[in-house]
């Protein structure tokens, strides 16, 4: 659930040019980054987009989108590198200027509000792309200050250009797109609206499904003593029992229905997970029986089981020690997993007011609160830790988009995301944030923009442990 918005956004960036797409309906309207940056009330967004590194981010984004679009356009034998070069200025404009997009079956049309000189670039480049690539007969035209590109009628979209945008972003799509994001739940339709609220952005979304959702919503049981201050992030999700029951870790034992993930300020690796299991003192030992660790030839380090602590540890790695063990003794039945096993639990447990955000509602499926400046700096070292433990290339820190994120992360403040079950076949999302994305979504989006790490074995890259931010106040 945490990833579907950013994944959908990536699909949307590319959708306008993809040939041969099979879809019933998909549309968006976006005011563009230029207009969004002019909104004076959006203080944090102005700060992060005003950084010198932001231009590198925009350039990196344009090149990544162009490279992604060039692959299908070059399927008929065109020069992929040349098509990507021609697409790069178009991709940059897609993010910068107001756009409206409509897709129905194999018919699509894009309208983008461009200055006259930019239209000439689009016209010349698209004509060259059409000669070299597979464009499904898409033509380019100009109507007033709108450039039109597509293979269908422009009448309906031109009517929309005459009306001012109500929101920062509007998106809607059908099952052919959403099925790639949530294949096991049979989604049929979704919509997303992002609007300005105060000094930040408010996102509202709904997703419908073909069948009644299999979520089993139960009374929240929170490990209040295991989850400790100082918190910079907290996530709770329920209705996961059916999915987890099919995973090897829960073979021959009852899978939990609720998961809790939180981030503490203690170290860059202080992100943990907890769940209530059938027997927390035998759970780690059963993991060694249910999962064939010996077949994982790319797993670095050595697994050790502590019979006194009933814990399983992956040792021999730099700095971090992934573990699974029983949680705080006052949180009966819970196990805890993480990257840094602390010797003792902190005295100050989870704030009661944060717990009430869960317990006060009966239809809450997902809740996420975070301080972006505290949680975002943890994702990169954790991502690197997983790469080292599994003998994969380390992600790069040198891409322009990554450098912007490192500079911007100290500005990000509170973000709250809630997903509720509002009907047997419907989920509703509400988010209040600075930039429209959670820390994890922003991190993954930037990772996609930066591109895959260079192929190589463990250690192919820089391993960076960031400095910790100052202690935050409770939400």
C-alpha angles and dihedrals in degrees: 000000000000092000106042098089096052092043090051090048091054090051089050093052090059102033098088095071105029111120124221096013113168108216138135096213141343132162144164141181120198128177091214133243093271092060092040092054089054092062101106094196092064094083100168094042089053090050096052095041090046093061116111089238092061093081088058089051091052092048091047091049093051093050093047094049090046092051091049093050093045094064098066092035090056095051092104090062102278125148102270095197092050092047090051090051091052092046096050098083090043091052090050090054092048089064097039106046135050113277138186121191132186127183126182120171104311094337118097138167132186125197119193125179103229137167112251094254092054090050089058090054090050092048095050096042095046092050089054092046091050090056093049104034147039107268103158092238096301113170131197125225141162128232115176107309093337124097113210125205128175149079100265143065116302097203099096096043092048089057089056092051089062091064125071117245113260095203141025090250136005122184135170132172145168136238098277089070100033093048089070090058100042106018096163097054101053098229115198106184142357140182134193131193125186118192137169114263118178109308094340145039129278117207122197123183140168129197125192126200135206093232137030109284113257092220115135105207112201136172110288115256108190125191092230095175098045094051104073142186141280087064124181096171141015130185129182127182132173138183092062100118096098092051095044093047089069093054121098092238091068099044110143093002137082113268119225121252096208132052128191125198124181141169125217128197094233099098137349087259097049097119115124142179131208135186137169111247138182094262118002094193095058099033097091092047091050089053089065088052098044098043122057098223092169090067090057096092092171094058111111125205128030129281116232128184118210108209093193096051094032087229137138118216134187104214135181097057125118115270099332132076113194110214148172119202143137115297127231110323090238089059096071116208097008127127124200130210130186148124102266118042106210117213093228137017116249117256093230109072131190115319112256092224090058091050090052089062085071105032095049092067133058101195099051112127101169136016129179129177124173147158102229095208090057103037102039096060089058097058097069098053090043090051089050091047091055090048091052093046091051096040096245130141114277116247115253125257094190102074114109091239091054092049090052092050092051090052094043102045096082090063097056116103136173122354125176125187125184129182118190134182101240097171136006089266102028140080123192124203127200123179135177113194147140099247105013097259134083119238092260093048092048091048093050092045091053091046089055091048092048090054132227119316118263110272113260144104129285114312096034095139142018120305106214128186108194126218114260119252120236117281112280129221120249115272 
